[in-house]
Amino acid sequence: MIKVLVVEDEKVVAWDIQRDLQRTGYTVVAIVSSAEAALHAADQHRPDLVLMDIHLAGPEDGISAAQSIAVCCNIPVIFLTAYVDESTVQRAAATSPYSYLVKPFRADQLHTAIQVALQRHRLEQTDQREQQQIANTLRSLGDPTITTNLQGKITFINAAAAALTGWQAHEALEQPIEQVFRLIDSETQAAIANPLQQAIQNDTLVRLSDHCLLIDRTGQTHCISDSATPIKNEQGETIGGVIVFQDISDRKHREDQLRQEAFCDLLTSLPNRRLFLDRLGQSFRTFCRTNQLFAVIFIDLDDFKTVNDTLGHLAGDQLLLEAGQRFAKCLRSLDTVARLGGDEFGFLLQAIEGQQDAERCGDRLLAQLAEPFILDQQSVQVKASIGITIADRSFQQAEDLLRAADLAMYKIKQDGGNSFQISP
């Protein structure tokens, strides 16, 4: 039975970790909340592994406690922390941790980290026969795992890693890690330096960026996350490295969908009010720094309620969709058109020379609506009321420009609509 010492100053978090560990078959020998108590418990219980929070009660933090435990007890330590700033990571890395899990994490991620940490610890103390036993255990890990020697040649690859990379295990052995584990940046498509080689060269834990893609043997790409760390022998000498990674393509896809839903209008696929206000804020801050002029346009369809009442909501939705498509034709790539809600649309005209540019855009928008819409097999003429605001120093915040454009739009609607007005 694997014994684990939990060092965590938040009781609720500690209890959650204890529950997850016990469900997975580990024995929690103690839960403590300070560096002093951690050292005492490690010496008393001699656990197989310590799960160490960095922020602890008392004058010493978890990094200091990990250093003491490594020196006195030779017990592997995994940091569990919410701290991911560079200075904290560097301090933690100096203690040669066996892993570094950022809260919150899943129980299966914790299990994988513990298994890899235990195997690495045993590799540092055992002979060749024991190393083979460890390799058998690594093969059973759910997460893809690869180890290399100091020259970067693969010494072990489990079934999950072989499946994801597209290589047969026997073919991958002794191959350079860069040939089997090929990485590129998803945004720039540039090659990424192999994290395992970096971990060995810099003698530290290395993590991939969020934009990393693994190219498998067939040329298919997979979005992955990973951590790589050096493997040391009993004398503290680096003898290779181990990398554990995950295919997070599905998670990334879900995140993209959530981001799409958060910032995109689902009917028109245009930016929604939230994204529009964010870009408006950026434009306003740029204007305050550089005086780069921009305009805000607020447009309301005059006849939308009539369409909904006479032709139904499906026809109303079709009108909004086609109107958004027509409006998008009036703008440049640097501009923004958004559906703000209902039958209201907003526009950001960037880097304009003056009011004349905004007026010309207003004319183009009205011209786009001049051509009838075919809704439910009927020709429908739609008009609009448009309010325009030009950025100037009298506005205190970005939202004031949108309100001013809204007021100008409302005034033109009262006057009969189908026109635009520049706010005073």
SVG drawing of the C-alpha trace seen along z (x, -y; Angstrom):
<svg xmlns="http://www.w3.org/2000/svg" viewBox="-49 -69 75 77">
<polyline fill="none" stroke="black" stroke-width="0.4" points="0.0,0.0 1.5,-3.3 1.6,-5.8 1.1,-9.5 1.7,-12.5 -0.6,-15.5 0.8,-19.0 -2.0,-21.5 -3.1,-24.5 -6.7,-24.6 -8.6,-21.9 -11.4,-21.5 -8.8,-21.1 -6.9,-18.6 -10.0,-16.5 -10.8,-16.5 -7.3,-15.3 -7.5,-12.6 -10.8,-11.4 -9.5,-11.2 -6.3,-9.4 -8.3,-6.8 -10.7,-6.2 -7.6,-5.4 -6.2,-3.0 -3.5,-5.2 -3.1,-5.4 -2.9,-8.9 -0.7,-8.7 -1.2,-12.3 -2.5,-15.7 -0.5,-18.7 -0.5,-22.4 3.0,-23.7 6.6,-23.1 7.7,-22.1 4.8,-19.6 5.6,-18.2 9.2,-17.5 8.2,-15.8 5.4,-13.7 7.8,-12.7 10.4,-11.5 7.8,-9.7 5.7,-8.0 8.3,-7.6 5.7,-7.9 6.4,-6.9 5.5,-10.3 4.6,-13.8 2.0,-16.1 3.1,-19.6 1.2,-22.9 3.6,-25.8 1.5,-28.2 1.6,-26.9 0.8,-28.0 3.8,-29.4 7.0,-31.2 8.3,-28.5 6.6,-27.7 6.3,-24.4 9.4,-24.9 11.6,-25.1 9.8,-22.1 10.4,-20.1 14.1,-20.9 14.3,-19.7 12.4,-16.5 14.6,-15.7 17.8,-16.1 16.6,-14.3 14.3,-11.6 14.9,-11.2 11.2,-11.1 9.7,-12.4 7.7,-15.6 4.9,-16.7 3.9,-20.4 0.2,-21.1 -0.4,-24.8 -2.3,-27.6 0.9,-29.6 2.2,-29.6 4.3,-32.8 7.8,-32.5 9.6,-33.2 7.6,-30.5 8.1,-28.0 11.9,-28.6 12.2,-28.3 10.1,-25.1 12.2,-23.7 15.4,-24.2 14.2,-21.5 13.9,-19.0 10.3,-18.2 8.8,-15.1 5.9,-17.0 4.1,-20.3 0.3,-20.2 -1.6,-23.5 -5.0,-23.6 -7.6,-22.7 -6.7,-19.3 -8.6,-16.0 -8.2,-12.9 -6.8,-11.0 -4.2,-13.7 -3.1,-13.4 -3.0,-9.6 -0.8,-9.8 1.5,-12.4 2.0,-10.2 2.7,-7.1 5.2,-8.9 6.9,-10.4 7.1,-7.1 8.6,-5.5 11.1,-8.2 12.1,-8.0 12.6,-4.2 14.6,-4.7 17.0,-6.9 17.7,-4.2 17.3,-0.8 19.4,1.4 18.6,2.5 16.2,5.2 14.1,2.9 14.1,0.4 12.5,3.0 9.8,3.5 9.2,-0.2 8.9,-0.2 6.2,2.4 4.3,0.2 4.7,-2.8 3.1,-0.8 -0.1,-0.6 -0.4,-4.4 -3.4,-5.9 -1.5,-9.0 1.0,-8.8 4.6,-8.6 8.0,-8.6 11.5,-8.4 14.9,-9.2 18.5,-8.9 20.9,-11.9 21.4,-11.8 17.6,-12.3 17.1,-8.7 13.9,-7.1 14.3,-4.4 10.7,-3.8 7.3,-4.6 4.0,-3.2 1.0,-2.1 -0.9,-5.3 2.1,-7.4 2.6,-5.0 -1.0,-5.3 -1.0,-9.1 2.2,-9.5 1.4,-6.8 4.6,-4.9 4.9,-1.3 6.8,-1.0 9.6,1.2 10.1,-1.2 10.2,-4.3 12.9,-2.8 16.4,-4.4 14.8,-7.0 15.6,-10.7 12.7,-12.2 12.3,-15.0 11.4,-12.4 8.7,-10.7 7.4,-13.7 7.2,-16.5 5.8,-19.8 4.6,-23.0 3.0,-26.2 -0.7,-26.2 -0.7,-29.9 2.6,-30.4 3.1,-26.8 6.7,-27.2 8.6,-24.2 8.7,-24.1 11.9,-23.0 11.3,-19.6 10.5,-20.1 12.2,-16.8 15.5,-18.0 15.0,-21.4 14.2,-19.6 17.4,-17.6 19.7,-20.5 18.3,-22.9 17.8,-20.3 14.3,-21.5 10.6,-20.9 9.4,-22.2 5.8,-22.7 4.4,-23.3 2.5,-26.4 -1.2,-26.3 -0.7,-26.6 1.3,-23.3 0.3,-20.8 1.8,-17.3 2.2,-16.0 1.7,-12.3 3.3,-9.9 0.5,-10.3 0.7,-14.1 -2.4,-14.6 -2.2,-17.2 -3.3,-16.9 -3.5,-19.6 -1.6,-18.5 -0.5,-19.5 2.5,-18.0 5.3,-18.2 8.8,-17.0 11.4,-16.5 14.9,-15.0 15.4,-11.6 18.3,-11.4 20.1,-8.4 20.8,-7.9 23.8,-10.2 21.7,-13.0 23.1,-12.8 20.8,-13.3 20.5,-10.1 17.6,-10.9 14.2,-12.4 10.5,-11.5 7.6,-13.3 3.9,-12.7 1.4,-14.3 -2.3,-14.3 -4.4,-14.8 -6.6,-17.8 -8.1,-18.4 -11.6,-17.7 -11.1,-20.0 -9.8,-22.7 -12.7,-22.2 -15.1,-22.7 -13.3,-25.8 -13.5,-27.2 -17.2,-26.5 -17.7,-28.2 -15.6,-31.1 -17.7,-31.3 -20.9,-31.3 -19.5,-33.9 -18.4,-36.4 -20.5,-35.5 -24.2,-36.1 -25.6,-32.6 -28.1,-33.8 -25.9,-36.0 -22.4,-34.7 -21.4,-38.3 -19.6,-39.5 -22.1,-40.0 -22.5,-42.9 -19.9,-41.6 -17.2,-41.4 -18.3,-44.7 -17.9,-46.5 -14.5,-44.9 -13.3,-46.2 -14.9,-49.5 -12.8,-49.8 -9.6,-48.9 -10.4,-51.6 -11.1,-54.2 -7.8,-53.4 -5.9,-53.7 -7.6,-57.0 -6.7,-58.4 -3.0,-57.4 -2.6,-58.3 -5.6,-60.4 -6.3,-57.8 -9.8,-58.8 -12.7,-56.2 -16.5,-56.3 -19.3,-54.3 -22.5,-53.7 -25.7,-52.5 -28.4,-51.1 -31.9,-50.0 -34.2,-48.4 -37.3,-50.5 -39.6,-47.8 -38.5,-44.7 -41.5,-44.5 -43.8,-44.7 -42.0,-41.8 -42.2,-39.7 -45.9,-40.4 -46.9,-39.8 -44.5,-37.1 -43.5,-35.4 -40.3,-35.0 -38.6,-32.8 -38.8,-35.6 -37.6,-38.0 -34.6,-35.9 -33.9,-35.6 -34.1,-39.4 -31.6,-39.9 -29.2,-37.3 -29.3,-38.9 -29.1,-42.4 -26.0,-41.5 -24.5,-40.0 -25.2,-43.2 -23.8,-45.5 -20.6,-43.4 -20.1,-44.3 -19.8,-48.0 -16.8,-47.6 -13.1,-47.1 -11.2,-44.2 -10.1,-46.5 -13.7,-47.5 -16.3,-45.7 -20.0,-45.0 -21.9,-43.4 -25.4,-42.4 -26.1,-44.2 -29.4,-42.5 -32.9,-42.3 -32.8,-44.4 -29.9,-46.6 -26.5,-46.5 -23.3,-48.3 -20.3,-49.4 -16.7,-50.4 -15.0,-52.4 -11.3,-52.4 -8.6,-54.9 -11.0,-57.4 -9.9,-60.8 -13.0,-62.6 -16.7,-62.9 -17.0,-62.5 -15.8,-58.9 -18.5,-58.1 -21.2,-59.8 -20.1,-57.9 -20.4,-54.7 -23.9,-55.7 -24.9,-56.2 -23.5,-52.8 -25.5,-51.2 -28.7,-52.8 -28.0,-51.8 -27.6,-48.2 -31.1,-48.2 -32.6,-49.9 -32.7,-46.6 -35.8,-44.6 -35.4,-41.5 -37.2,-38.3 -38.8,-36.9 -41.2,-34.0 -41.4,-34.4 -42.4,-38.0 -40.5,-41.2 -40.1,-43.3 -38.7,-46.9 -36.7,-47.6 -35.5,-50.9 -33.2,-51.9 -32.4,-54.7 -28.7,-55.3 -26.9,-57.3 -23.2,-58.1 -20.7,-59.3 -17.1,-60.5 -14.6,-59.9 -13.4,-63.0 -11.9,-64.0 -15.2,-65.0 -16.2,-61.3 -15.1,-60.0 -15.4,-56.3 -15.9,-54.1 -19.5,-53.2 -20.4,-56.9 -19.8,-56.8 -22.3,-54.0 -24.9,-55.8 -24.4,-59.0 -24.9,-57.0 -28.0,-55.3 -29.5,-58.8 -28.8,-60.1 -30.4,-57.0 -33.5,-57.4 -33.9,-61.1 -33.7,-60.2 -36.3,-57.4 -38.6,-60.0 -38.2,-62.1 -39.3,-59.3 -36.2,-57.1 -34.5,-55.9 -31.6,-58.3 -28.6,-58.9 -27.6,-61.6 -24.2,-62.6 -24.5,-63.0 -23.6,-66.6"/>
</svg>
